[in-house]
Amino acid sequence: MREQYVFLLLFSVAVKSLLVDFETIDNLLDGHILEVTKLLDRGNDLHNVQDKANSLQNQTQLIHSKDKFLRTYDDLERVEYSLRSARAKIKEAKNKNVSVSDMDLTSEGSIYWNHVTFERSYKEMEKRLKIFIYEEGEPPIFHNGHCTNIYAIEGLFLQNIETSPFRTRNPSEAHLFFLPFSVTEIAMVVYQNDHKWGPMRKVAKDYVNVISNKYTYWNRTMGADHFMVACHDWGPEISFAIPSLVNNSIRGLCNANMSERFNPLKDVSIPEIHLPTGTTKGLIGGPLPSKRTILVFFAGGNHGPVRPILFKHWENKDPYVQVHQYLPKNMSYYKLVRKSKYCICASGYEVASPRMVEGIYMGCVPVLIKDHYALPFGDVLDWEKFAVIIPVKEIPNLKKILLEIPEEKYLEMHKNGLKVRRHFEVNYPPKRYDVFHMILHSIWLRRLNVHLHSLQS
């Protein structure tokens, strides 16, 4: 008799292990197993043991029925079932305002819209997220990217995702599918050969045709669980060659211009980070606010629709408003950033600019002068806690706006900028909550935002 109950316990554990997502049933089963074990250990009346074992058997039958039910569905529906649990956990954390006690985020709640929701969502990402990377394609255009200079973040993401613990070799369990082409490399390799747009667009379009003909995953959702990452200015333009990519897929873009079909509900804004040597060495850190003698600083080329307005009103007009097109050779750009309280990040040809992250790195509060720009990680970070956002039409009032900011508020923004810095830092290998993981988290949130059903069912 005792052996039968032990067998029943072992059987129930084996069945339970197949269904790790049924957390409510798991907890119920664990309670029954513990009770039956205690009864057996105490040599309790076999009638009591029989009652508990019968209850346990009913629960295992329920689990078996649920497992059989799930197995009638396709891979996508099983993945959606697992995401449902993640959504429920995040919603519960938000409603109950219960922190998961993540020590890595202690005392940093002021820079987030809702740090409790962010903590839970990040935890769920770490626990569940699986990304399948198509192996088709050869370097330099595929599975490769430049990790230095202005588009470094694109190459670094391509490099890091290949060895990430979020990667899965089993596409049937993947929540997301990554298209591993580098727009920067397409521009460097293909465009340099013939200086035409058509061949560049064709590279991306042909790649999607290859994977959609070889695998079923693109066609079953029309690309809605697929994503690309591009920091090159031409990323959006090349994506336009594939209507389903623009309309359905998640596009991670530095050029996150909402007036050019960037959809913040579906697409992800990626920070542009200039890494001259491929690392952040020498870029992070700066003096205390009391040591910063320049009110606001900007240096950059006179191009695009915004900067000519900035230069018209402020170039060489005020010693406390240091606005330059190009610095003289005896002046250091980074030294001026570190001497300034505020650093202007104005759109050039496109909305993205590395000056925003440079300011965060060096303790200079960013002043964002950009129209139609979707801020990176804006669904998690409250940018107005560590940056000043000024509409283009208010450029003539730049100095007045900044001088009207109370000293206490400036000091708070500076302090918050030091807190938020970690979310924009590049690490080798990546660390929790750094820029690589924040990009992934933004993509994870976009995947959670949609409930997908296979078009092939």
BELTALIN-V943253 format. One record per residue. N is the residue number from 0. RES is the residue in three letters. BURIAL is 1 if it has 16 or more other ideal C-beta (glycine too) atoms within 10 Angstrom, else 0. D_CENTER is the distance of its C-alpha to the mean C-alpha in whole Angstrom. Layout:
BEGIN
n:N res:RES burial:BURIAL d_center:D_CENTER
n:N res:RES burial:BURIAL d_center:D_CENTER
END
This chain:
BEGIN
n:0 res:MET burial:0 d_center:55
n:1 res:ARG burial:0 d_center:53
n:2 res:GLU burial:0 d_center:52
n:3 res:GLN burial:0 d_center:51
n:4 res:TYR burial:1 d_center:48
n:5 res:VAL burial:0 d_center:47
n:6 res:PHE burial:0 d_center:46
n:7 res:LEU burial:1 d_center:45
n:8 res:LEU burial:1 d_center:42
n:9 res:LEU burial:0 d_center:41
n:10 res:PHE burial:0 d_center:41
n:11 res:SER burial:1 d_center:39
n:12 res:VAL burial:0 d_center:36
n:13 res:ALA burial:0 d_center:36
n:14 res:VAL burial:1 d_center:35
n:15 res:LYS burial:1 d_center:33
n:16 res:SER burial:0 d_center:31
n:17 res:LEU burial:0 d_center:30
n:18 res:LEU burial:1 d_center:28
n:19 res:VAL burial:0 d_center:26
n:20 res:ASP burial:1 d_center:24
n:21 res:PHE burial:1 d_center:27
n:22 res:GLU burial:0 d_center:27
n:23 res:THR burial:0 d_center:30
n:24 res:ILE burial:1 d_center:32
n:25 res:ASP burial:0 d_center:31
n:26 res:ASN burial:0 d_center:32
n:27 res:LEU burial:1 d_center:35
n:28 res:LEU burial:1 d_center:36
n:29 res:ASP burial:0 d_center:36
n:30 res:GLY burial:0 d_center:38
n:31 res:HIS burial:1 d_center:41
n:32 res:ILE burial:1 d_center:40
n:33 res:LEU burial:0 d_center:41
n:34 res:GLU burial:1 d_center:44
n:35 res:VAL burial:1 d_center:46
n:36 res:THR burial:0 d_center:45
n:37 res:LYS burial:0 d_center:47
n:38 res:LEU burial:1 d_center:50
n:39 res:LEU burial:1 d_center:50
n:40 res:ASP burial:0 d_center:50
n:41 res:ARG burial:0 d_center:53
n:42 res:GLY burial:0 d_center:55
n:43 res:ASN burial:0 d_center:55
n:44 res:ASP burial:0 d_center:57
n:45 res:LEU burial:0 d_center:56
n:46 res:HIS burial:0 d_center:56
n:47 res:ASN burial:0 d_center:53
n:48 res:VAL burial:1 d_center:51
n:49 res:GLN burial:0 d_center:52
n:50 res:ASP burial:0 d_center:50
n:51 res:LYS burial:1 d_center:47
n:52 res:ALA burial:1 d_center:47
n:53 res:ASN burial:0 d_center:48
n:54 res:SER burial:0 d_center:45
n:55 res:LEU burial:1 d_center:42
n:56 res:GLN burial:0 d_center:44
n:57 res:ASN burial:0 d_center:43
n:58 res:GLN burial:1 d_center:39
n:59 res:THR burial:1 d_center:39
n:60 res:GLN burial:0 d_center:40
n:61 res:LEU burial:0 d_center:38
n:62 res:ILE burial:1 d_center:35
n:63 res:HIS burial:0 d_center:37
n:64 res:SER burial:0 d_center:37
n:65 res:LYS burial:0 d_center:33
n:66 res:ASP burial:0 d_center:33
n:67 res:LYS burial:0 d_center:35
n:68 res:PHE burial:0 d_center:34
n:69 res:LEU burial:0 d_center:30
n:70 res:ARG burial:0 d_center:31
n:71 res:THR burial:0 d_center:33
n:72 res:TYR burial:0 d_center:30
n:73 res:ASP burial:0 d_center:28
n:74 res:ASP burial:1 d_center:24
n:75 res:LEU burial:1 d_center:22
n:76 res:GLU burial:0 d_center:24
n:77 res:ARG burial:0 d_center:24
n:78 res:VAL burial:1 d_center:20
n:79 res:GLU burial:1 d_center:20
n:80 res:TYR burial:0 d_center:22
n:81 res:SER burial:0 d_center:20
n:82 res:LEU burial:1 d_center:17
n:83 res:ARG burial:0 d_center:20
n:84 res:SER burial:1 d_center:20
n:85 res:ALA burial:1 d_center:16
n:86 res:ARG burial:0 d_center:17
n:87 res:ALA burial:0 d_center:20
n:88 res:LYS burial:1 d_center:19
n:89 res:ILE burial:1 d_center:16
n:90 res:LYS burial:0 d_center:19
n:91 res:GLU burial:0 d_center:22
n:92 res:ALA burial:1 d_center:20
n:93 res:LYS burial:0 d_center:20
n:94 res:ASN burial:0 d_center:23
n:95 res:LYS burial:0 d_center:25
n:96 res:ASN burial:0 d_center:23
n:97 res:VAL burial:0 d_center:23
n:98 res:SER burial:0 d_center:21
n:99 res:VAL burial:0 d_center:20
n:100 res:SER burial:0 d_center:21
n:101 res:ASP burial:1 d_center:18
n:102 res:MET burial:0 d_center:20
n:103 res:ASP burial:0 d_center:17
n:104 res:LEU burial:1 d_center:17
n:105 res:THR burial:0 d_center:20
n:106 res:SER burial:0 d_center:22
n:107 res:GLU burial:1 d_center:19
n:108 res:GLY burial:0 d_center:18
n:109 res:SER burial:0 d_center:20
n:110 res:ILE burial:1 d_center:16
n:111 res:TYR burial:1 d_center:15
n:112 res:TRP burial:0 d_center:16
n:113 res:ASN burial:0 d_center:16
n:114 res:HIS burial:1 d_center:15
n:115 res:VAL burial:1 d_center:17
n:116 res:THR burial:1 d_center:15
n:117 res:PHE burial:1 d_center:12
n:118 res:GLU burial:1 d_center:14
n:119 res:ARG burial:1 d_center:15
n:120 res:SER burial:1 d_center:11
n:121 res:TYR burial:1 d_center:10
n:122 res:LYS burial:1 d_center:13
n:123 res:GLU burial:1 d_center:13
n:124 res:MET burial:1 d_center:10
n:125 res:GLU burial:0 d_center:12
n:126 res:LYS burial:0 d_center:15
n:127 res:ARG burial:1 d_center:15
n:128 res:LEU burial:1 d_center:12
n:129 res:LYS burial:1 d_center:14
n:130 res:ILE burial:1 d_center:13
n:131 res:PHE burial:1 d_center:16
n:132 res:ILE burial:1 d_center:17
n:133 res:TYR burial:1 d_center:20
n:134 res:GLU burial:0 d_center:22
n:135 res:GLU burial:0 d_center:24
n:136 res:GLY burial:1 d_center:24
n:137 res:GLU burial:0 d_center:26
n:138 res:PRO burial:0 d_center:25
n:139 res:PRO burial:0 d_center:25
n:140 res:ILE burial:1 d_center:23
n:141 res:PHE burial:1 d_center:21
n:142 res:HIS burial:1 d_center:19
n:143 res:ASN burial:1 d_center:20
n:144 res:GLY burial:1 d_center:19
n:145 res:HIS burial:1 d_center:20
n:146 res:CYS burial:1 d_center:18
n:147 res:THR burial:0 d_center:21
n:148 res:ASN burial:0 d_center:21
n:149 res:ILE burial:1 d_center:19
n:150 res:TYR burial:1 d_center:17
n:151 res:ALA burial:1 d_center:16
n:152 res:ILE burial:1 d_center:12
n:153 res:GLU burial:1 d_center:13
n:154 res:GLY burial:1 d_center:15
n:155 res:LEU burial:1 d_center:14
n:156 res:PHE burial:1 d_center:11
n:157 res:LEU burial:1 d_center:14
n:158 res:GLN burial:1 d_center:16
n:159 res:ASN burial:1 d_center:13
n:160 res:ILE burial:1 d_center:12
n:161 res:GLU burial:0 d_center:16
n:162 res:THR burial:0 d_center:17
n:163 res:SER burial:1 d_center:14
n:164 res:PRO burial:0 d_center:15
n:165 res:PHE burial:1 d_center:13
n:166 res:ARG burial:0 d_center:15
n:167 res:THR burial:1 d_center:18
n:168 res:ARG burial:0 d_center:21
n:169 res:ASN burial:0 d_center:22
n:170 res:PRO burial:0 d_center:21
n:171 res:SER burial:0 d_center:23
n:172 res:GLU burial:0 d_center:20
n:173 res:ALA burial:1 d_center:17
n:174 res:HIS burial:1 d_center:14
n:175 res:LEU burial:1 d_center:13
n:176 res:PHE burial:1 d_center:15
n:177 res:PHE burial:1 d_center:14
n:178 res:LEU burial:1 d_center:16
n:179 res:PRO burial:1 d_center:16
n:180 res:PHE burial:1 d_center:18
n:181 res:SER burial:1 d_center:18
n:182 res:VAL burial:1 d_center:19
n:183 res:THR burial:1 d_center:20
n:184 res:GLU burial:1 d_center:22
n:185 res:ILE burial:1 d_center:23
n:186 res:ALA burial:1 d_center:24
n:187 res:MET burial:1 d_center:26
n:188 res:VAL burial:0 d_center:28
n:189 res:VAL burial:1 d_center:29
n:190 res:TYR burial:0 d_center:29
n:191 res:GLN burial:0 d_center:31
n:192 res:ASN burial:0 d_center:34
n:193 res:ASP burial:0 d_center:35
n:194 res:HIS burial:0 d_center:33
n:195 res:LYS burial:0 d_center:32
n:196 res:TRP burial:0 d_center:29
n:197 res:GLY burial:0 d_center:30
n:198 res:PRO burial:0 d_center:30
n:199 res:MET burial:1 d_center:26
n:200 res:ARG burial:1 d_center:25
n:201 res:LYS burial:1 d_center:28
n:202 res:VAL burial:1 d_center:26
n:203 res:ALA burial:1 d_center:22
n:204 res:LYS burial:1 d_center:25
n:205 res:ASP burial:0 d_center:27
n:206 res:TYR burial:1 d_center:24
n:207 res:VAL burial:1 d_center:23
n:208 res:ASN burial:0 d_center:26
n:209 res:VAL burial:0 d_center:27
n:210 res:ILE burial:1 d_center:24
n:211 res:SER burial:1 d_center:25
n:212 res:ASN burial:0 d_center:29
n:213 res:LYS burial:0 d_center:28
n:214 res:TYR burial:0 d_center:26
n:215 res:THR burial:0 d_center:26
n:216 res:TYR burial:1 d_center:22
n:217 res:TRP burial:1 d_center:21
n:218 res:ASN burial:0 d_center:25
n:219 res:ARG burial:1 d_center:24
n:220 res:THR burial:1 d_center:21
n:221 res:MET burial:1 d_center:22
n:222 res:GLY burial:1 d_center:19
n:223 res:ALA burial:1 d_center:17
n:224 res:ASP burial:1 d_center:15
n:225 res:HIS burial:1 d_center:14
n:226 res:PHE burial:1 d_center:12
n:227 res:MET burial:1 d_center:12
n:228 res:VAL burial:1 d_center:11
n:229 res:ALA burial:1 d_center:13
n:230 res:CYS burial:1 d_center:14
n:231 res:HIS burial:1 d_center:17
n:232 res:ASP burial:1 d_center:19
n:233 res:TRP burial:1 d_center:20
n:234 res:GLY burial:1 d_center:17
n:235 res:PRO burial:1 d_center:18
n:236 res:GLU burial:1 d_center:22
n:237 res:ILE burial:1 d_center:21
n:238 res:SER burial:1 d_center:19
n:239 res:PHE burial:0 d_center:22
n:240 res:ALA burial:1 d_center:24
n:241 res:ILE burial:1 d_center:23
n:242 res:PRO burial:0 d_center:23
n:243 res:SER burial:1 d_center:21
n:244 res:LEU burial:1 d_center:18
n:245 res:VAL burial:1 d_center:18
n:246 res:ASN burial:0 d_center:19
n:247 res:ASN burial:1 d_center:18
n:248 res:SER burial:1 d_center:15
n:249 res:ILE burial:1 d_center:11
n:250 res:ARG burial:1 d_center:11
n:251 res:GLY burial:1 d_center:9
n:252 res:LEU burial:1 d_center:11
n:253 res:CYS burial:1 d_center:12
n:254 res:ASN burial:1 d_center:15
n:255 res:ALA burial:1 d_center:14
n:256 res:ASN burial:1 d_center:17
n:257 res:MET burial:0 d_center:18
n:258 res:SER burial:0 d_center:22
n:259 res:GLU burial:0 d_center:21
n:260 res:ARG burial:0 d_center:19
n:261 res:PHE burial:1 d_center:16
n:262 res:ASN burial:0 d_center:15
n:263 res:PRO burial:0 d_center:12
n:264 res:LEU burial:0 d_center:13
n:265 res:LYS burial:1 d_center:12
n:266 res:ASP burial:1 d_center:10
n:267 res:VAL burial:1 d_center:7
n:268 res:SER burial:1 d_center:8
n:269 res:ILE burial:1 d_center:8
n:270 res:PRO burial:1 d_center:10
n:271 res:GLU burial:1 d_center:13
n:272 res:ILE burial:1 d_center:15
n:273 res:HIS burial:1 d_center:19
n:274 res:LEU burial:1 d_center:20
n:275 res:PRO burial:0 d_center:23
n:276 res:THR burial:0 d_center:24
n:277 res:GLY burial:0 d_center:21
n:278 res:THR burial:0 d_center:20
n:279 res:THR burial:1 d_center:20
n:280 res:LYS burial:0 d_center:23
n:281 res:GLY burial:0 d_center:25
n:282 res:LEU burial:1 d_center:22
n:283 res:ILE burial:0 d_center:22
n:284 res:GLY burial:0 d_center:24
n:285 res:GLY burial:1 d_center:27
n:286 res:PRO burial:0 d_center:30
n:287 res:LEU burial:0 d_center:30
n:288 res:PRO burial:1 d_center:30
n:289 res:SER burial:0 d_center:34
n:290 res:LYS burial:0 d_center:34
n:291 res:ARG burial:1 d_center:33
n:292 res:THR burial:0 d_center:35
n:293 res:ILE burial:1 d_center:34
n:294 res:LEU burial:1 d_center:33
n:295 res:VAL burial:1 d_center:30
n:296 res:PHE burial:1 d_center:29
n:297 res:PHE burial:1 d_center:28
n:298 res:ALA burial:1 d_center:29
n:299 res:GLY burial:1 d_center:28
n:300 res:GLY burial:0 d_center:30
n:301 res:ASN burial:0 d_center:32
n:302 res:HIS burial:0 d_center:30
n:303 res:GLY burial:1 d_center:28
n:304 res:PRO burial:0 d_center:29
n:305 res:VAL burial:1 d_center:28
n:306 res:ARG burial:1 d_center:29
n:307 res:PRO burial:0 d_center:33
n:308 res:ILE burial:1 d_center:33
n:309 res:LEU burial:1 d_center:32
n:310 res:PHE burial:1 d_center:34
n:311 res:LYS burial:0 d_center:37
n:312 res:HIS burial:1 d_center:37
n:313 res:TRP burial:1 d_center:36
n:314 res:GLU burial:1 d_center:37
n:315 res:ASN burial:0 d_center:39
n:316 res:LYS burial:0 d_center:40
n:317 res:ASP burial:0 d_center:39
n:318 res:PRO burial:0 d_center:39
n:319 res:TYR burial:0 d_center:37
n:320 res:VAL burial:1 d_center:35
n:321 res:GLN burial:1 d_center:34
n:322 res:VAL burial:1 d_center:33
n:323 res:HIS burial:1 d_center:34
n:324 res:GLN burial:0 d_center:33
n:325 res:TYR burial:0 d_center:34
n:326 res:LEU burial:0 d_center:35
n:327 res:PRO burial:0 d_center:38
n:328 res:LYS burial:0 d_center:38
n:329 res:ASN burial:0 d_center:39
n:330 res:MET burial:0 d_center:36
n:331 res:SER burial:0 d_center:33
n:332 res:TYR burial:0 d_center:30
n:333 res:TYR burial:0 d_center:28
n:334 res:LYS burial:0 d_center:31
n:335 res:LEU burial:1 d_center:31
n:336 res:VAL burial:1 d_center:27
n:337 res:ARG burial:1 d_center:28
n:338 res:LYS burial:1 d_center:31
n:339 res:SER burial:1 d_center:30
n:340 res:LYS burial:1 d_center:29
n:341 res:TYR burial:1 d_center:26
n:342 res:CYS burial:1 d_center:25
n:343 res:ILE burial:1 d_center:25
n:344 res:CYS burial:1 d_center:22
n:345 res:ALA burial:1 d_center:23
n:346 res:SER burial:1 d_center:22
n:347 res:GLY burial:1 d_center:24
n:348 res:TYR burial:0 d_center:25
n:349 res:GLU burial:1 d_center:21
n:350 res:VAL burial:1 d_center:19
n:351 res:ALA burial:1 d_center:17
n:352 res:SER burial:1 d_center:18
n:353 res:PRO burial:1 d_center:18
n:354 res:ARG burial:1 d_center:20
n:355 res:MET burial:1 d_center:17
n:356 res:VAL burial:1 d_center:16
n:357 res:GLU burial:1 d_center:19
n:358 res:GLY burial:1 d_center:21
n:359 res:ILE burial:1 d_center:18
n:360 res:TYR burial:1 d_center:19
n:361 res:MET burial:1 d_center:23
n:362 res:GLY burial:1 d_center:23
n:363 res:CYS burial:1 d_center:24
n:364 res:VAL burial:1 d_center:23
n:365 res:PRO burial:1 d_center:21
n:366 res:VAL burial:1 d_center:23
n:367 res:LEU burial:1 d_center:21
n:368 res:ILE burial:1 d_center:23
n:369 res:LYS burial:1 d_center:21
n:370 res:ASP burial:0 d_center:22
n:371 res:HIS burial:0 d_center:20
n:372 res:TYR burial:1 d_center:17
n:373 res:ALA burial:1 d_center:13
n:374 res:LEU burial:1 d_center:12
n:375 res:PRO burial:1 d_center:9
n:376 res:PHE burial:1 d_center:7
n:377 res:GLY burial:0 d_center:10
n:378 res:ASP burial:1 d_center:10
n:379 res:VAL burial:1 d_center:10
n:380 res:LEU burial:1 d_center:12
n:381 res:ASP burial:1 d_center:15
n:382 res:TRP burial:1 d_center:16
n:383 res:GLU burial:0 d_center:19
n:384 res:LYS burial:1 d_center:20
n:385 res:PHE burial:1 d_center:19
n:386 res:ALA burial:1 d_center:20
n:387 res:VAL burial:1 d_center:23
n:388 res:ILE burial:0 d_center:22
n:389 res:ILE burial:1 d_center:25
n:390 res:PRO burial:0 d_center:26
n:391 res:VAL burial:0 d_center:28
n:392 res:LYS burial:0 d_center:31
n:393 res:GLU burial:0 d_center:31
n:394 res:ILE burial:1 d_center:31
n:395 res:PRO burial:0 d_center:35
n:396 res:ASN burial:0 d_center:34
n:397 res:LEU burial:1 d_center:32
n:398 res:LYS burial:1 d_center:34
n:399 res:LYS burial:0 d_center:35
n:400 res:ILE burial:0 d_center:32
n:401 res:LEU burial:1 d_center:31
n:402 res:LEU burial:0 d_center:34
n:403 res:GLU burial:0 d_center:34
n:404 res:ILE burial:0 d_center:31
n:405 res:PRO burial:0 d_center:33
n:406 res:GLU burial:0 d_center:33
n:407 res:GLU burial:0 d_center:31
n:408 res:LYS burial:0 d_center:28
n:409 res:TYR burial:1 d_center:28
n:410 res:LEU burial:0 d_center:28
n:411 res:GLU burial:0 d_center:26
n:412 res:MET burial:1 d_center:23
n:413 res:HIS burial:1 d_center:24
n:414 res:LYS burial:1 d_center:23
n:415 res:ASN burial:1 d_center:20
n:416 res:GLY burial:1 d_center:19
n:417 res:LEU burial:0 d_center:20
n:418 res:LYS burial:1 d_center:18
n:419 res:VAL burial:1 d_center:15
n:420 res:ARG burial:1 d_center:15
n:421 res:ARG burial:1 d_center:14
n:422 res:HIS burial:1 d_center:10
n:423 res:PHE burial:1 d_center:11
n:424 res:GLU burial:1 d_center:13
n:425 res:VAL burial:1 d_center:14
n:426 res:ASN burial:1 d_center:15
n:427 res:TYR burial:0 d_center:17
n:428 res:PRO burial:0 d_center:17
n:429 res:PRO burial:1 d_center:13
n:430 res:LYS burial:0 d_center:13
n:431 res:ARG burial:0 d_center:12
n:432 res:TYR burial:1 d_center:10
n:433 res:ASP burial:1 d_center:10
n:434 res:VAL burial:1 d_center:8
n:435 res:PHE burial:1 d_center:7
n:436 res:HIS burial:1 d_center:6
n:437 res:MET burial:1 d_center:4
n:438 res:ILE burial:1 d_center:2
n:439 res:LEU burial:1 d_center:3
n:440 res:HIS burial:1 d_center:4
n:441 res:SER burial:1 d_center:3
n:442 res:ILE burial:1 d_center:5
n:443 res:TRP burial:1 d_center:7
n:444 res:LEU burial:1 d_center:8
n:445 res:ARG burial:1 d_center:9
n:446 res:ARG burial:1 d_center:11
n:447 res:LEU burial:1 d_center:12
n:448 res:ASN burial:0 d_center:13
n:449 res:VAL burial:0 d_center:16
n:450 res:HIS burial:0 d_center:19
n:451 res:LEU burial:1 d_center:20
n:452 res:HIS burial:0 d_center:24
n:453 res:SER burial:1 d_center:25
n:454 res:LEU burial:0 d_center:27
n:455 res:GLN burial:0 d_center:29
n:456 res:SER burial:0 d_center:30
END
